[in-house]
Every structure is written in C-alpha cells, then in structure tokens.
C-alpha cells in the first residue's frame, strides 16, 4: 500500500460558522462522518487512526470533517444537533463538488447517516453503518446515562477516562491514557456533553424504512458501548441491508482487529481487501528528537540536549514532519504519545 496524505480546508455555514474538512486519497468520494468528537490534525497524527483512514482511501477520496465545536471547526449557535449535521454534510459535500457519494457513519454518525440517506436518497450511492443504533435511549439505562453525562460535564478528565475504558477496552494502557487526553483536546466539556446527550436522544425509527441506498451494517460482536442487538435492529429496519459481525469489544473503529473491520467496510463499497502494511518509521535519532518535541522543547533546547547545532535540530524536525505527513509539532507530539514510535 502506498501512503496517502490529507489536505485540510474550510467551508462556511449559513450562520457564518467555519467547518474544517479534509480530503485523502483518490477516486469516487466517500464522505466519512465523525464519531462523537474528532480532530482532523490530531486524528491524522494518531498512528492507529491514520492507518484506518489510509486503508479506506485506497480507491476512494475520503472526505472527513470536524463537526462544529469539535476539533478544528468553530462552534455554532445552532442547538439542534440533527439539523446542524445535515447542514454541515450538505456544505462539505458541495465544497468538494460531490453530488453523489458513498456515505460512512460510525457511532453517533450511524443514525445521523441514516437520517441523511432517508432525506436525500438521490445523493447516496452506498451506505455503510458501523457501531450504530436506532433509539439512543436503549444504549444504556437512564441511571447510567445520567451518571456518564454528569461525569463529562463536571469532571471531564475522569469522564474521558471512563469513556475510553468503554470505547477501547482492547487498547493497551498507553493508548487508553493518550485517548483520554485526545478526547479532551477534541472538545470542551460542554461540547462533549452535548454530543453525548444527542447520542442518547436520537431516534431514527421512522427513517430506516426510507433508506434506498444499498446498505451494509457492521458491528463488533462484543461492543461494550453499543450492544450487538442495536446493529441487528438497524439492519432489520433497512430494506435488503446486509449485516456483518466482526470480533472485538472496542467501539472505536481503529482499535482491535482493524483489518477485519476494514475488509467489512471496503467490500460493500466495491473495493478489494487490502494487504497489511507497516506504518511509517523514524530513525533512532528522529525518534529521539520526536520524544523531545513531545516534552515541549524548542529546536534550540533540542540542540542543547543532543549536543548538535540548532540547524541540525530544525532539520530533524522537518524530516520527521515530512516522513509522517504532519504540519505541526503538536501532531508529532500526538503521534509519539499515542505510541507511534513503537509501530
């Protein structure tokens, strides 16, 4: 597999809100709706997450976006989560010139993708739904919902750690620690709570029967966040939808047996399965420099620590950015913290 890169741009909504989106790969468009929170740059710097997007981008132009208030997108004064998402998706599709496209929705975006496909059937060529549900109130009991929402709102640090344990039980401790911080970097406590509350509030019962696009529903067998029965109900409600179960407990798509999940997504899109590939690697010296960047050291401080010239330190940082396809030191730090140097 050849490595791909992403290009980031912005589109403005009717209320003036700037929404950031990215394009990756080549081929017909695949609009990838984000999970509950996201960050285009930090996500691309996370080795497991980036590998997942790259796998989808072979044969498709993957278009991703940060919904308003999350990641690199500005917050919006609109409070109706569903209607705002429909506007964002329309704006992003128009910005990349996609009148028809394949649509992928995971987690919160799975029911939102169902709503789009039901309202705008002529725009969706194929629909893939991962880790979704029909009625959000059935994901967890009222007591659990209230507890988790309270944690996110009042103790975002603890709340993000609890959600990580639920979303990524198959991940190693290092990644779980990183992902807790990552969620907090993606959204404020207020934005995170609003997104999570919308997960519980959404109900697409009436939309399922109006979906006309060929649909593939994919779910992990022991998903800790969304029980398997929820995926079964999604598939049962859409005419001729296929239902594929893959092994694993993690709700996050790029944690666990990612290869099996990628195959389950690519095949319904008419794409071949992919061979596994190694992630980009750094030399020992570059890895050492990346560690110092992660500590927050400047090029001058790195030079002093390694007893090299400041020009050499700057060159090392630029080579790291070039090799990994990053634009900022923050992405290098995110990559290293998430275990990139071990891949």
JOHUZI-V615676 format. One record per residue. RES is the residue in one small letter. PHI is phi as a letter, one per 40 degrees, with the letter a starting at -180 (none if undefined). BURIAL is + if it has 9 or more other C-alpha atoms within 8 Angstrom, else -. Layout:
# JOHUZI-V615676
res = [RES;RES]
phi = [PHI;PHI]
burial = [BURIAL;BURIAL]
This chain:
# JOHUZI-V615676
res = [x;x;x;x;x;x;x;x;x;x;x;x;x;x;x;x;x;x;x;x;x;x;x;x;x;x;x;x;x;x;x;x;x;x;x;x;x;x;x;x;x;x;x;x;x;x;x;x;x;x;x;x;x;x;x;x;x;x;x;x;x;x;x;x;x;x;x;x;x;x;x;x;x;x;x;x;x;x;x;x;x;x;x;x;x;x;x;x;x;x;x;x;x;x;x;x;x;x;x;x;x;x;x;x;x;x;x;x;x;x;x;x;x;x;x;x;x;x;x;x;x;x;x;x;x;x;x;x;x;x;x;x;x;x;x;x;x;x;x;x;x;x;x;x;x;x;x;x;x;x;x;x;x;x;x;x;x;x;x;x;x;x;x;x;x;x;x;x;x;x;x;x;x;x;x;x;x;x;x;x;x;x;x;x;x;x;x;x;x;x;x;x;x;x;x;x;x;x;x;x;x;x;x;x;x;x;x;x;x;x;x;x;x;x;x;x;x;x;x;x;x;x;x;x;x;x;x;x;x;x;x;x;x;x;x;x;x;x;x;x;x;x;x;x;x;x;x;x;x;x;x;x;x;x;x;x;x;x;x;x;x;x;x;x;x;x;x;x;x;x;x;x;x;x;x;x;x;x;x;x;x;x;x;x;x;x;x;x;x;x;x;x;x;x;x;x;x;x;x;x;x;x;x;x;x;x;x;x;x;x;x;x;x;x;x;x;x;x;x;x;x;x;x;x;x;x;x;x;x;x;x;x;x;x;x;x;x;x;x;x;x;x;x]
phi = [none;c;c;b;b;b;b;b;a;b;b;b;c;c;c;g;c;c;b;c;a;b;b;a;g;a;h;d;c;b;c;b;c;c;c;c;b;a;a;d;c;c;c;c;c;c;d;c;c;c;c;c;c;c;c;c;c;c;h;a;c;c;b;b;a;c;c;d;g;b;f;c;c;c;c;b;c;c;b;c;c;c;c;c;c;c;c;c;c;c;c;c;d;c;c;c;g;c;c;b;a;c;b;b;b;b;f;d;c;c;c;c;c;c;c;c;c;c;c;b;c;c;c;b;c;a;b;b;b;b;g;c;a;c;b;c;c;c;c;a;c;d;c;c;d;c;c;c;c;c;c;c;c;b;b;d;c;c;c;c;c;c;c;c;c;c;c;b;c;c;c;c;d;c;c;c;c;c;c;c;c;d;c;c;c;c;a;c;d;c;c;c;c;c;c;c;c;c;d;c;c;c;a;b;d;c;c;d;c;c;c;b;c;d;b;b;b;b;a;c;d;b;d;c;c;b;d;d;d;c;c;c;c;c;c;c;c;b;d;g;c;c;b;b;b;b;c;h;b;c;c;c;c;c;b;g;c;c;d;c;c;c;c;c;c;c;d;c;c;g;b;c;c;b;c;c;b;c;c;d;b;b;c;d;c;c;c;c;c;d;c;c;d;c;c;g;c;c;c;c;c;c;c;c;c;c;f;b;c;c;c;c;c;c;c;c;c;c;c;c;c;c;c;c;g;b;b;a;c;c;c;c;c;c;c;c;c;c;g;d;c;c;c]
burial = [-;-;-;-;-;-;-;-;-;-;+;+;+;-;-;-;+;+;+;+;+;+;+;+;+;+;-;-;+;+;+;+;+;+;+;+;+;+;+;+;-;+;+;+;+;+;+;-;+;+;+;+;+;+;+;+;+;+;+;+;+;+;+;+;+;+;+;+;+;+;+;+;+;+;-;+;-;-;-;-;+;-;-;+;+;+;+;+;-;-;+;+;+;+;-;-;-;+;-;-;+;+;+;+;+;+;+;+;+;+;+;+;+;+;+;+;+;+;-;-;+;-;+;+;+;+;+;+;+;+;+;+;+;+;+;+;+;-;+;-;-;-;-;-;+;-;-;+;+;+;+;+;+;-;+;+;+;+;+;+;+;-;+;+;+;+;+;+;+;+;+;-;-;-;+;+;+;+;+;+;+;+;+;+;+;+;+;+;+;-;+;+;+;-;+;+;+;+;+;+;+;+;-;+;-;-;+;+;+;+;+;-;+;+;+;+;+;+;+;+;+;+;+;+;+;+;+;+;-;+;+;+;+;+;+;-;+;+;-;-;+;-;+;+;-;+;-;+;+;+;+;-;+;+;+;+;+;+;-;-;+;+;+;+;+;+;+;+;-;-;-;-;-;-;-;-;-;-;-;-;-;+;-;-;-;+;+;-;+;+;+;+;+;+;-;-;+;-;+;+;-;+;+;+;-;-;-;-;+;+;-;+;+;+;-;+;+;-;-;+;+;-;+;-;-;+;-;-;-;-;+;+;+;+;+;+;+;+;+;+;+;-;-]
